[in-house]
Amino acid sequence: MARDVDRRLQQHAAGRGARYTRGRGPLALVYREPCPNRSSALAREHAIKQLPRAAKEALVREASP
């Protein structure tokens, strides 16, 4: 969860993001969803993480132009 998703992605790409993402590049943002506040964003993030892989892939396909 990030307020400025583009800035956060740039941090990860530059190696200044979370330790998990270092060495796992190149990174690409495949899904983004606006939320009204931090609480609902964290709840939605948790809900997405609980989805099976096929459902996550469907979210990405639906969001792609």
C-alpha positions as CSV (number, residue, x, y, z in Angstrom):
1,M,0.0,0.0,0.0
2,A,1.5,3.3,-1.0
3,R,0.1,6.8,-1.4
4,D,2.3,7.6,-4.4
5,V,2.5,4.3,-6.3
6,D,4.7,5.6,-9.1
7,R,7.3,7.0,-6.7
8,R,7.3,3.8,-4.7
9,L,7.8,1.7,-7.9
10,Q,10.8,4.0,-8.8
11,Q,12.3,3.4,-5.3
12,H,12.0,-0.4,-5.8
13,A,13.5,-0.2,-9.3
14,A,16.5,1.9,-7.9
15,G,17.2,-0.7,-5.2
16,R,15.9,1.6,-2.4
17,G,12.7,-0.3,-1.8
18,A,11.9,-3.3,0.4
19,R,14.7,-5.8,0.8
20,Y,12.5,-8.5,-0.8
21,T,12.3,-6.7,-4.1
22,R,16.1,-6.1,-4.4
23,G,17.5,-8.4,-7.1
24,R,14.0,-9.4,-8.3
25,G,13.8,-6.8,-11.1
26,P,12.9,-5.5,-13.5
27,L,9.6,-4.7,-11.7
28,A,6.3,-3.9,-13.4
29,L,3.1,-2.6,-11.9
30,V,0.3,-4.9,-13.2
31,Y,-2.6,-3.8,-10.9
32,R,-3.7,-0.7,-9.1
33,E,-6.9,0.1,-7.3
34,P,-7.9,3.3,-5.6
35,C,-9.2,3.2,-2.0
36,P,-10.7,6.0,0.0
37,N,-8.4,5.6,3.1
38,R,-5.6,3.6,4.5
39,S,-7.8,1.3,6.5
40,S,-9.8,0.2,3.4
41,A,-6.6,-0.1,1.3
42,L,-5.0,-2.4,3.8
43,A,-8.2,-4.5,4.0
44,R,-8.4,-4.7,0.2
45,E,-4.7,-5.6,0.0
46,H,-5.3,-8.5,2.5
47,A,-8.3,-9.7,0.6
48,I,-6.4,-9.7,-2.7
49,K,-3.5,-11.7,-1.1
50,Q,-6.1,-14.3,0.1
51,L,-7.4,-14.9,-3.5
52,P,-6.2,-17.9,-5.4
53,R,-3.7,-17.3,-8.2
54,A,-6.3,-17.6,-11.0
55,A,-8.5,-14.9,-9.4
56,K,-5.5,-12.6,-9.1
57,E,-4.6,-13.2,-12.7
58,A,-8.3,-12.4,-13.6
59,L,-8.0,-9.1,-11.8
60,V,-4.9,-8.2,-13.8
61,R,-6.6,-9.2,-17.1
62,E,-9.7,-7.1,-16.3
63,A,-7.6,-4.0,-15.4
64,S,-5.4,-4.2,-18.5
65,P,-6.3,-1.9,-21.4
